[in-house]
Amino acid sequence: MSKIRLIFLLVLLLLPFFLQAQILDNWLTVNGTDPTEPRTRIDINIAEAKFVSSGDIFATRFNANVAFTDWLSLGLGIPYYYAALPSATVSGIGDIVVGGLVNLIDKKNKDVFQSIGFGIDVSLNSGDPETGTGLGQYIALPYLAAAFYPVEDIMVAPIIQEYYSFGGTPDDRRLNEMSFRIRNVLSTEDGHWLALTPELIIDYEGIYRPTFTLRTSLGYMIDGNWALSGDFVAHLFGDQRFSSIGRFNVRYLFNMDK
């Protein structure tokens, strides 16, 4: 745990030296909702609550991304869990996530088709599976996303993402799932946005039947940089892994107007 804390402190100290301002051009979204755009940003899930059959899990997540160019960004995510389970109450840093995003095609204008991005996140085995703050294995999460703008204020972004676990012990449940989702975002001129994202999850291990969820997000840009948002993920039908997930978020986008 001491090594994780040291890494965390070093990241906080060094991050400001690597942050660069991006010019807010017509190809960057004002609110940061496009999953294909490399972006220098900080996202903090101040309060996350996940309700499962075995108890309630609360978390705070710190996520930072640095766009080194218009087509490449690297990111880091650090979660802190507080779980109220029937057997015990546990807390601690969970599995840290590192990742990157490459913008493969970008027309740099909001045409019907705008861009395609490929990204991959890797969840490190840094949490403690015995206390519920980690899964006890590594997880690779590659994804492919595209962005379409049928009209100026509406974005449609299909996303395909794989969840694959490795490492751990032979007794660990292997994760091999595919997520298909479509992010539909309506942005208004006064800074509000509404996102509705239906999702289908397929478990290739055959343990769960296909699961359908709906992700809803409502946000507001306070100014050109700061934003507040709330997320709610609801289980619709299929095997129920959770009843619902709720989040309250703060976002900061490092923009520099022309």
WOWO-V176147 format. One record per residue. N is the residue number from 1. PHI is phi in whole degrees, 0 to 359 (999 if undefined). PSI is psi in radians with two decimals (* if undefined). Layout:
n: {N	N}
phi: {PHI	PHI}
psi: {PSI	PSI}
//
This chain:
n: {1	2	3	4	5	6	7	8	9	10	11	12	13	14	15	16	17	18	19	20	21	22	23	24	25	26	27	28	29	30	31	32	33	34	35	36	37	38	39	40	41	42	43	44	45	46	47	48	49	50	51	52	53	54	55	56	57	58	59	60	61	62	63	64	65	66	67	68	69	70	71	72	73	74	75	76	77	78	79	80	81	82	83	84	85	86	87	88	89	90	91	92	93	94	95	96	97	98	99	100	101	102	103	104	105	106	107	108	109	110	111	112	113	114	115	116	117	118	119	120	121	122	123	124	125	126	127	128	129	130	131	132	133	134	135	136	137	138	139	140	141	142	143	144	145	146	147	148	149	150	151	152	153	154	155	156	157	158	159	160	161	162	163	164	165	166	167	168	169	170	171	172	173	174	175	176	177	178	179	180	181	182	183	184	185	186	187	188	189	190	191	192	193	194	195	196	197	198	199	200	201	202	203	204	205	206	207	208	209	210	211	212	213	214	215	216	217	218	219	220	221	222	223	224	225	226	227	228	229	230	231	232	233	234	235	236	237	238	239	240	241	242	243	244	245	246	247	248	249	250	251	252	253	254	255	256	257	258}
phi: {999	295	295	296	295	295	298	300	294	295	298	297	285	268	303	301	284	258	291	230	278	256	287	283	266	287	266	261	289	292	253	74	266	281	285	261	264	298	212	278	199	230	237	236	278	298	224	232	234	240	255	237	293	272	152	247	241	245	209	234	236	250	234	228	230	238	268	282	220	288	238	218	220	238	221	218	231	234	261	235	255	225	248	256	253	301	277	193	245	234	205	152	290	266	284	288	243	240	193	208	224	242	274	280	223	212	278	53	201	276	276	303	255	246	205	227	228	240	224	214	245	233	272	277	275	255	276	247	295	290	261	88	267	209	263	78	202	272	227	262	230	285	209	231	225	227	231	236	234	298	224	299	263	237	244	240	231	286	225	244	222	254	240	225	258	207	82	78	250	299	277	291	289	284	254	213	228	235	248	245	216	231	271	248	238	252	248	251	292	272	102	275	214	231	238	239	229	289	220	242	245	246	263	283	281	81	281	248	285	306	242	244	231	228	261	237	224	233	223	213	277	291	212	287	239	270	215	240	207	231	243	217	247	243	281	264	200	97	299	270	266	205	274	192	227	235	220	238	233	238	233	230	254	274	248	224	297	293}
psi: {-0.56	-0.64	-0.70	-0.74	-0.65	-0.75	-0.76	-0.80	-0.70	-0.70	-0.78	-0.63	-0.64	-0.35	-0.78	-0.45	-0.34	-0.25	2.34	2.60	2.42	2.50	2.26	1.50	3.13	-0.16	-0.15	2.36	2.56	-0.57	0.02	0.51	-0.14	2.08	-0.10	-0.13	2.11	2.33	2.35	2.03	2.84	2.25	2.23	2.05	1.62	-0.76	2.11	2.26	2.18	2.15	2.02	2.99	-0.49	-0.10	-2.94	2.34	2.18	2.59	2.72	2.29	2.32	2.12	2.27	2.42	2.46	2.12	1.88	-0.52	-3.09	-0.18	0.02	2.33	2.65	2.59	2.84	2.35	2.28	2.00	2.61	2.14	2.57	1.89	2.20	1.66	2.79	-0.58	-0.55	2.96	2.11	2.78	2.78	2.99	2.36	-2.70	2.02	2.49	2.28	2.61	-3.14	2.78	2.29	2.19	1.89	-0.75	2.28	2.06	-0.10	0.59	2.63	1.25	-3.13	-0.87	2.25	-0.91	2.83	2.37	2.53	2.28	2.84	2.31	2.57	2.10	2.06	2.70	1.14	-0.29	-3.12	1.88	-0.44	-0.51	-0.05	0.12	-0.03	2.90	-0.16	0.22	2.93	2.63	2.21	2.34	1.27	2.62	2.73	2.25	2.65	2.76	2.24	2.52	1.49	-0.59	2.97	-0.70	0.11	2.25	2.39	2.09	1.73	2.43	2.26	2.21	2.43	2.50	1.97	2.19	2.64	2.87	-2.85	-2.76	2.81	-0.37	-0.21	2.50	2.13	2.49	2.13	1.52	2.74	2.34	2.24	2.08	2.75	2.00	2.06	2.03	2.23	2.08	2.43	2.83	-0.40	0.15	-0.06	2.70	2.63	2.20	2.26	2.17	1.67	2.54	2.44	2.20	2.18	2.20	1.93	-0.21	-0.26	0.19	-0.70	2.56	2.88	2.42	2.40	2.26	2.92	2.11	2.22	2.36	2.35	2.15	2.93	2.24	1.97	-0.74	-2.73	-0.17	-0.81	2.49	2.62	2.52	2.78	2.37	2.58	2.18	2.12	2.42	2.24	-1.08	3.01	-3.05	2.23	1.96	-0.39	2.79	-0.74	2.82	2.30	2.51	2.58	2.22	2.64	2.36	2.45	2.13	2.22	1.54	2.67	1.89	2.63	*}
//
